Structures are given as structure tokens and as C-alpha cells.
Amino acid sequence: MVKQYFFSSAPQPDLQLDESFAVSAGDKGARYLVSNVGSVNAEIHAREINFYLARSADGPSKKCARCKDLYAIRATAFDLAQDIDLTAEVGRKILIVSSDRQDDLCAETDADGFTAVCVDPSDVVEVAGSIGRLRIRVKNEGRADVVEADQIIWFHPPQSLSGRGGIYDPEVLGIERTVAAVQANSGTYHFRKYIKYDSSLCQYPHKRQDVCGLCVDVCETRAIAKNSSCRQLEISDINCSGCGRCVSVCPSGALDFAPIPRSAFQALRSFYTDTIALILPERIDPDRLDIHLKENVLPLVVETEEFLDECHFLSLLQTTGHPVILYTDRLSELTANIIRLINDIYQRRYARQAIFPCSDAGTLQLVFDQASPIPGSVFEIEEEGLTKREVFSARLSHVVGERDWGVVATGPYLHYGNLAIDQDRCTLCLSCAGACDTGALTAHPQDNTLRFRPSMCTGCGYCAITCPEQDCLRVLPDRLALNPLCFTQQVLARDEIFRCVECGAGFAPAKVIGKVIAVMKPIFGDDAARIRTLSCCPACKARVMLQEQVMEKRTDRI
């Protein structure tokens, strides 16, 4: 049979593995899916395998089982990944932006067959496009000309351009590495589609006003932009660095991380039942961590930790029943905000810290000593077909249980909200329910109610913007109530159905008809028939008006 796993027995010579593992690289042309060493031809070099075998305090039989799990985890992630490899052609036209370093670079790039155009930083007005198709507006004798280039070498570029593909800062890379990068990225340029986007869940498209754009705000490479003319988000895969921040900040789950989509993460979690998960970003070399893993700790390697949102963390916590440990060399403010929220919730409910972020080996070793099971925290649901909000709501409901644990703040990046309503102003027109695209506000015609489920609310405020009654709806943003009422549909407003004075059929909320009558009756004056139509259903309204016209004609004849 074809072996999909290669195992070098050097770190654990007595490990007994099954026939799916090759332990000798006798066939020099063989290719494997996962290997624990980088010296063979494998799709994935899983460095965490040797790290676990060398550092773990687990016994021999458990190490054998866990070693197989680590191979299977990598294979599962590979099989369920939805990222796509893409290419674009990049020419050899270079723009050099510098006030005093142009000559040397021009000479060096010219010698390599590139065509270089030099401009002063003060003359650059705007940069648009992507590597291979960059468009730069440059001041030229009082007007702005457009210069096209494939790549840009820019000494101290603006922060807004930092990290964008095809733009290099020699002050950071050095001249040699800059020129090498320009050379390497010319010709056929390879990039990946990191982000999946479901516009039906997005809170930006087709809204009359901007109520969300968090993904645009956190994207440092400007790979996500708002097209205000057609009210759509535009995603540039070639400019995307794959940091994952847009996924974790998206309140509705419209964005997903293609290398590990939510469905894949759900499958990976199953390997960590009753286990302490140690999350390691791919950029971290575990061999450099001089630590000892206590029993029952298993690494979980992800491409980047920044795509992990509150839903990922909570689902992993409820699968493992243990705290989650995150080792990272650069904890972003966004990820710190997510961790703070989950830890606030767990402190209220379990008086325990749930997630331990660590940035050095010493802290990591201390955390291992503190990590112990969290009683009562294990919980599982079927997530398929549910939105991010629905999954988090169901999981958090289990944490809260039947008691009130107070209110936690969710900002500045995570947005949950509550609503206050003036029932005297509300006419139950239900425009707010039509505007709500998360399912927080829903209409219930069976009992003529407007209902609200706080755990589904993103606090976007579009319901209040849509409401035709002034000061009727008020959003209470960035708060999450940890009580059972947060997860059930509460009656926000109720009304009776107004019945037609002619046929008795119900046709509209009584408050709506009452408001129409109050506005129109003075306008109709003494016209009794027209005033009566205000209290009629559409069918009877037409009949009443026709009858009035017939009577008027008869009167005219007399």
C-alpha cells in the first residue's frame, strides 16, 4: 500500500506504529503527506510531532496513540482545507520611491533586466492596485499623472502600505534582500485564496448606511475594501496576507479562514477531547521551546492564531474540558480582546481562567502547572448549518445555565448588544425585524409580537436606523448579559390586530391604523366616507369608495 505518513524513529526508536507509516526512506522518489522530519519529500513537515515525543511526560502507550493523532490532525486539516493556489503574471517594471537612494538601486535593478522609474516620496499622491498591476498617482507640474509599475521599492512607505504584496522597504529588508524579493516575485507570482466570503451573512451590503466594516478596519494590506457605489465588499486575494484578522473580527461569520474553515476546525477539535490544547502558530519553531510538556498536553498547530474568534475558543474549551494555552510571539490587540471576553465569562461562571496566552517558555512552563480540568464545562452541539452567532449563542447558553452572572463588556472589536424600546411609540410595523439579518429581531404573527434574542445581536444599530418612529428603538452596545433571558426570544412589543369596520377581517396592527387615522382624519375633514376607509381593509376600502361615488352621481341627477 502507498504510505501517506513518514516517521523517522530517531526521537522515539521504540514507538510501534501501523502499516500506514513508512519508517525508512528507501524509495528516494516516494512522496508523503505528513512527515516528522524535513529531509523527505512530504507535503507537510509537522515539527510538533518530534517536539511532543521529546518533551511530553505521557507514557509510552499514550505517546504512541498521540503520535498517530498528530499525524491524523495534519492530514484532516489538509483534506478539509478550502484555500486555493492562484497565479498572476508580474512584469519587470519597478518604481523606486526615495529622495536620496535612487541611483544605486536604479543601477542594480537595470543590471538585472528591470526597468526602473524613480520618484520622490513627496510626489506620490496615491497607490492602488496589486503586485503586477500597481497604479501610482504622481504629482507632475501641478497635475497628477498615473504611473504603472509591477513592483515598488519604497524607503519608509506609509503604514497604510506596509505588508502589501509587491511593495518593499529596503530599510527593513536591506538592499540585497529587497532586490532578491523583486527578482523572486517577477514572472509567475504565486499566491493563495485565504478568505471565504458569504455575502448573505455580511452586514455591509445593500445597507442605506454603514453599520459594519470591521474587516476593512483591521486589514493592514487593504485587501478588503468597501465599494460604496454598489454597496458591496470587494476582496483582493492577491493583496491578502492571510493574517486572518478579518475572520475573527467579523460579527456575523460572513468571513471564514480557508486553510482551516469552521468545518475543519470542528473536525480537529475531536482529537482534543479531555486534553489540554497547546495552540502554536506555524511561524513558531517548537524545537526552540525549552520546556517540558505535562501529561495530557497536545500541540495544535495553526497557520495563524489571528483567525481564531470567540466561537473557536469556546468550542475548543467545551470539547477539551480543560483550559486552552496559546503560545505566540505577537499577541494582537484583537486576539487579546477575544481572550479577555472568554476569560471574563469563565471567571464569572467557573472562577477559572480559560485561555492562557504565553509569549515565553518560562511563562508557558508555569501555565502547565496551573492547567487542570474545568468541571461542568464539557458540552457539544451539532454545528453544521448554524451561523457563527447561533453556535456561540448555544454554547454560551450552556455556560450560563439557569443563573444570572452579570454583564460583560465586549468592545472594542467584538460587538454584542441589547435593545431598549419605547412601546408607546412602536407601531409594530416590523421594519426593524426586516432590517435585522442576524435573527436577533423576529416577527411573530401568531401572537402579534416583536421578539428579541440578545445573544444574536451585533449591536449594529440598523434596526434603529430603519425604524420610522423617532427615538423608538435604542441600541445598548458592547454588552453581553450572562443570564438565561439572553438566549431566549423576549417579547419586545405587542399589539392587537385591527379589524375592518366593514367585514371584520383583521388586516394590520391596531397602533398602525390608529396612527394613520390620527394623521389623515383632519385632512379628510367632514368627508365621512373617506374617514371610514381609514378603518377598512384594502378590499373594503375600494368598495366603500365606489359606493360613495355612486351615491354622489345619484344625488347629482336629482
C-alpha positions, -999 to 999 in steps of 0.1 A, spaced: 0 0 0 10 36 -5 22 52 27 8 86 35 29 91 66 67 91 71 81 86 106 117 90 114 122 69 146 152 90 158 133 108 186 114 76 198 130 44 185 107 21 203 74 36 191 52 10 175 32 23 145 9 6 120 13 -1 83 2 34 72 36 47 83 68 44 64 99 43 86 126 41 60 132 64 31 144 36 9 124 48 -21 140 81 -29 112 91 -52 84 85 -26 63 114 -16 43 115 17 15 137 31 29 142 66 64 137 79 81 144 112 113 154 95 121 178 67 146 156 50 120 136 30 96 146 2 64 154 21 36 179 17 37 187 54 66 188 78 49 185 112 76 198 135 53 194 165 55 156 163 91 154 174 85 182 198 58 163 215 77 130 216 108 146 230 91 168 256 59 151 267 55 133 301 29 109 286 37 72 290 49 51 260 14 37 250 -2 72 252 27 87 232 21 61 205 -16 69 203 -10 107 205 17 105 178 -8 89 155 -33 116 164 -8 143 154 -4 128 120 -41 125 116 -47 161 127 -24 174 100 -40 150 74 -75 161 84 -66 198 82 -51 192 47 -81 173 35 -107 198 47 -88 230 37 -105 252 12 -77 275 2 -68 277 -35 -34 283 -51 -36 312 -76 -11 328 -100 -6 362 -117 20 374 -142 43 401 -128 64 421 -153 97 438 -148 88 475 -143 99 488 -110 90 521 -93 117 534 -68 104 558 -42 132 576 -25 146 611 -21 183 601 -20 189 564 -27 177 562 -62 209 559 -83 223 528 -67 190 509 -69 184 520 -104 218 507 -115 213 474 -97 178 468 -110 187 478 -145 216 453 -144 191 426 -136 169 434 -166 143 455 -148 131 489 -160 132 514 -131 113 547 -127 123 569 -98 101 594 -79 104 615 -48 81 604 -19 66 638 -16 53 635 -52 33 603 -46 -4 611 -42 -20 576 -41 -12 539 -47 -38 515 -59 -39 480 -75 -19 450 -66 15 434 -75 19 432 -112 -8 459 -117 1 488 -94 -11 523 -103 6 553 -87 -7 588 -90 23 612 -91 24 650 -90 39 664 -122 40 702 -127 7 708 -109 -12 678 -122 -13 642 -111 -1 616 -137 -6 579 -133 25 557 -134 21 519 -138 45 495 -122 47 458 -113 65 463 -80 76 492 -58 108 497 -38 99 524 -12 121 536 16 99 541 47 65 536 29 33 548 47 19 525 73 -12 520 51 10 502 25 30 482 50 27 445 42 11 449 8 24 424 -18 48 439 -43 60 468 -20 93 465 -3 111 487 23 149 484 20 153 500 54 137 468 68 149 441 43 182 456 33 192 463 -3 203 427 -11 171 411 2 149 437 -14 164 431 -49 162 394 -43 125 397 -34 118 417 -66 136 391 -87 118 362 -70 83 377 -74 87 387 -111 74 363 -137 47 339 -124 37 351 -90 20 326 -67 -5 335 -40 -34 319 -22 -70 325 -16 -72 327 22 -106 341 27 -141 326 21 -169 352 19 -206 347 22 -223 379 13 -257 367 25 -243 368 61 -225 401 57 -238 432 74 -224 457 49 -240 450 15 -271 469 4 -275 489 36 -285 525 34 -258 534 59 -226 518 70 -233 497 101 -203 474 98 -169 475 82 -147 459 109 -129 437 84 -119 467 64 -107 485 95 -84 456 106 -70 447 72 -34 461 70 -29 452 34 -61 468 21 -72 435 7 -108 442 17 -125 474 6 -159 489 5 -174 497 -28 -198 525 -18 -213 529 -53 -228 494 -53 -227 488 -15 -206 457 -17 -174 444 -2 -145 437 -25 -118 412 -16 -85 412 -34 -69 377 -29 -36 388 -43 -32 416 -17 -43 393 12 -15 383 36 -36 356 52 -33 371 87 -69 361 95 -79 392 115 -109 398 93 -123 364 101 -120 368 139 -135 403 139 -165 395 116 -196 397 139 -218 376 117 -194 349 104 -196 360 68 -158 355 65 -141 322 71 -104 312 70 -100 289 40 -69 270 53 -88 259 84 -125 267 78 -150 263 106 -160 228 94 -123 217 95 -118 232 130 -148 213 142 -132 180 130 -98 189 145 -114 195 179 -124 159 182 -88 149 186 -85 171 218 -113 155 239 -102 156 276 -69 171 266 -50 204 271 -46 220 237 -14 240 232 -20 262 202 11 270 182 12 292 151 32 278 121 58 305 124 68 292 159 96 266 158 87 243 187 122 230 189 133 263 203 109 260 232 130 246 261 100 233 281 86 200 294 50 192 285 30 179 314 9 148 308 -22 152 286 -9 183 266 -11 180 229 0 207 203 -25 222 179 -6 239 150 -25 265 131 -13 287 102 -20 318 122 -37 323 156 -54 355 145 -83 339 127 -95 323 159 -125 341 173 -146 337 204 -166 308 188 -134 288 180 -121 293 215 -153 285 233 -160 254 212 -124 241 219 -128 247 256 -161 228 257 -146 199 238 -115 196 259 -130 204 293 -96 220 301 -80 255 297 -66 263 263 -30 275 261 -19 298 233 18 304 226 25 334 204 53 358 198 30 386 189 -4 388 206 -25 412 187 -49 436 203 -78 419 186 -68 384 198 -62 398 233 -97 413 232 -113 379 223 -93 361 250 -103 387 276 -140 382 268 -138 344 272 -118 347 303 -143 372 318 -171 348 311 -152 318 326 -142 338 357 -178 347 363 -191 312 358 -163 289 369 -140 312 388 -112 300 365 -91 314 337 -100 297 304 -73 308 280 -36 314 288 -17 334 263 21 330 267 50 346 249 80 329 266 90 295 277 91 304 314 55 316 315 45 286 294 60 262 319 42 279 348 9 277 330 12 239 325 14 236 363 -19 256 366 -39 239 339 -64 215 353 -99 203 342 -128 228 344 -157 208 360 -190 211 342 -176 228 311 -178 200 286 -206 205 261 -212 196 225 -237 206 198 -241 198 161 -227 229 144 -234 221 108 -258 246 92 -256 270 121 -241 306 118 -213 318 140 -238 337 161 -261 307 165 -232 284 176 -218 309 201 -253 316 215 -260 279 220 -226 272 236 -227 303 258 -262 293 270 -247 261 284 -220 281 303 -246 305 318 -271 278 328 -300 290 349 -283 318 369 -276 354 363 -238 361 362 -240 398 354 -229 416 323 -195 416 305 -182 443 282 -175 431 246 -158 460 228 -138 474 212 -136 448 185 -163 423 194 -198 436 193 -228 422 211 -257 444 221 -291 449 237 -321 469 227 -344 493 246 -378 501 231 -405 528 237 -436 507 234 -458 537 232 -440 549 201 -438 514 185 -465 507 159 -454 472 153 -447 480 117 -419 453 119 -395 473 97 -368 466 124 -373 428 121 -370 431 83 -337 450 87 -322 426 112 -301 400 93 -288 380 123 -321 368 136 -319 388 168 -352 406 160 -381 384 147 -418 390 139 -444 365 153 -477 370 136 -494 342 156 -495 364 186 -487 398 171 -454 402 188 -419 415 180 -393 394 198 -356 399 205 -329 375 214 -299 395 228 -272 368 222 -278 371 184 -275 409 184 -243 425 169 -253 460 181 -250 473 145 -280 497 150 -295 491 116 -329 483 133 -329 518 149 -319 534 116 -347 517 98 -374 523 124 -398 551 112 -406 563 147 -382 588 162 -365 576 194 -385 544 194 -355 519 194 -323 525 212 -292 502 210 -272 494 241 -239 484 225 -210 463 236 -225 444 264 -233 407 268 -257 397 296 -248 364 312 -284 353 321 -309 328 307 -330 356 291 -301 365 268 -307 333 248 -344 332 245 -368 353 224 -382 380 247 -413 399 237 -402 435 229 -435 448 217 -470 435 213 -502 448 196 -537 438 187 -548 432 151 -572 459 139 -604 445 123 -621 461 93 -652 480 103 -669 466 72 -661 429 70 -645 423 104 -613 408 89 -580 416 107 -555 433 84 -530 455 103 -516 463 138 -540 485 157 -513 510 165 -505 515 128 -541 521 119 -546 544 149 -516 565 138 -529 566 102 -563 578 114 -548 604 136 -528 618 107 -554 616 79 -587 624 97 -580 662 99 -570 662 63 -603 645 52 -624 670 72 -661 662 70 -658 635 43 -673 607 63 -668 580 36 -631 587 32 -627 588 70 -644 554 72 -620 539 46 -592 545 71 -607 517 92 -612 494 62 -592 465 48 -579 471 13 -608 452 -3 -635 470 16 -618 504 12 -623 502 -26 -659 491 -22 -667 519 2 -652 545 -22 -671 531 -52 -704 532 -32 -697 568 -23 -691 577 -59 -724 560 -69 -743 579 -43 -728 612 -54 -739 606 -90 -774 598 -79 -775 630 -59 -763 650 -89 -791 636 -111 -817 646 -85 
